[in-house]
Amino acid sequence: MIASCVVASAALGWFWRRQIGRELRWDGECWWLGVPGQPLEQGGDDARLQVRLDAQRWMLLWFTAPGEPRGTWLWAQASADPARWHLLRCALYLPQSSTDRARLRDADAERA
């Protein structure tokens, strides 16, 4: 039992150290995810960002980019950028825009 805990802890530590710092950006319409210093970003019109766990000062987010087979887990915490933490929370909990509602309504109409 103890050996299992040690192996699991070592695997988790190895996984955590391999993680790349990423930058999440909201342009008012779409979510974008990139690595600081690199011009290539994932995201765009169909990118989705979901809050999976919210503990006020940190959040666990799930980012899904269009055309990508898998999503990306993101860990966000207030201490990383205290000046913009409130702005991130507002953008995450902002009601859908009218263009999103129209796109969803059109997709529902096509399914019917």
matplotlib code that plots the C-alpha trace (Angstrom):
import matplotlib.pyplot as plt

x = [0.0, 2.8, 4.7, 1.6, 1.3, 5.0, 4.8, 1.6, 3.2, 6.3, 4.3, 2.2, 5.3, 6.9, 3.7, 3.5, 7.1, 6.6, 3.7, 4.2, 3.2, 0.4, -1.3, -5.1, -6.6, -10.1, -10.5, -14.1, -15.5, -13.2, -10.8, -7.2, -4.5, -0.8, 2.6, 4.2, 6.8, 5.4, 3.1, 1.0, -2.2, -5.1, -8.7, -11.0, -14.7, -15.5, -13.1, -14.8, -13.6, -15.4, -15.0, -14.8, -13.9, -14.0, -12.4, -12.5, -8.7, -8.0, -9.9, -9.6, -10.6, -11.1, -10.2, -11.3, -10.0, -11.7, -10.1, -8.2, -8.9, -8.5, -9.0, -6.5, -6.7, -5.7, -4.9, -5.5, -4.8, -5.2, -1.6, -0.3, -1.8, -3.8, -4.6, -6.4, -8.0, -11.4, -11.4, -10.8, -13.7, -16.0, -15.2, -15.7, -19.1, -20.3, -23.6, -23.4, -23.2, -26.0, -23.8, -23.4, -27.2, -27.9, -25.4, -26.9, -30.4, -29.3, -27.7, -30.9, -33.0, -30.7, -31.1, -35.0]
y = [0.0, 2.4, 1.5, 2.3, 5.7, 6.5, 5.4, 7.5, 10.5, 10.2, 9.9, 12.9, 15.0, 14.0, 14.9, 18.3, 19.3, 18.6, 21.0, 24.1, 27.5, 28.7, 32.0, 32.2, 35.1, 36.3, 38.8, 39.7, 37.0, 34.0, 32.1, 31.6, 29.5, 29.8, 29.4, 32.8, 33.8, 31.6, 33.1, 30.0, 29.9, 27.5, 28.7, 30.8, 30.8, 27.3, 27.2, 26.4, 27.1, 25.4, 25.9, 22.4, 23.5, 27.0, 27.6, 31.4, 31.9, 29.1, 27.3, 24.1, 24.8, 22.6, 24.2, 22.6, 24.0, 23.4, 20.6, 19.2, 15.6, 16.3, 19.2, 20.7, 21.0, 24.4, 25.4, 29.1, 30.8, 34.4, 34.7, 34.2, 37.6, 39.3, 42.4, 40.4, 37.7, 39.5, 40.1, 36.4, 35.4, 38.0, 36.6, 33.0, 33.7, 36.3, 35.3, 34.1, 36.8, 37.3, 35.7, 32.6, 32.4, 32.9, 30.2, 27.7, 28.5, 27.9, 24.6, 23.5, 24.4, 22.3, 19.3, 19.6]
z = [0.0, 0.9, -2.3, -4.4, -2.7, -3.3, -7.0, -7.6, -5.9, -8.0, -11.2, -10.3, -9.5, -12.8, -14.6, -12.8, -13.6, -17.3, -17.6, -19.8, -18.6, -20.9, -21.5, -21.8, -23.7, -24.2, -27.1, -26.3, -28.7, -28.5, -26.2, -27.2, -25.6, -26.3, -24.9, -24.0, -26.6, -29.4, -32.1, -32.6, -30.5, -30.3, -30.2, -32.2, -32.9, -31.7, -28.8, -25.5, -21.9, -19.1, -15.4, -13.8, -10.3, -8.8, -5.4, -5.6, -5.6, -8.1, -10.8, -12.8, -16.4, -19.5, -22.8, -26.1, -29.4, -32.7, -34.7, -31.7, -30.7, -27.0, -24.6, -22.3, -18.5, -17.2, -13.6, -13.0, -9.7, -8.5, -7.3, -10.9, -12.0, -9.2, -11.2, -13.9, -11.7, -11.5, -15.2, -15.9, -13.6, -15.2, -18.7, -17.6, -16.1, -18.6, -20.2, -23.8, -26.4, -28.9, -31.7, -29.6, -28.9, -32.7, -33.6, -31.1, -32.3, -35.9, -34.9, -33.1, -36.2, -38.4, -36.1, -36.2]

ax = plt.figure().add_subplot(projection="3d")
ax.plot(x, y, z, "-o")
ax.set_aspect("equal")
plt.show()
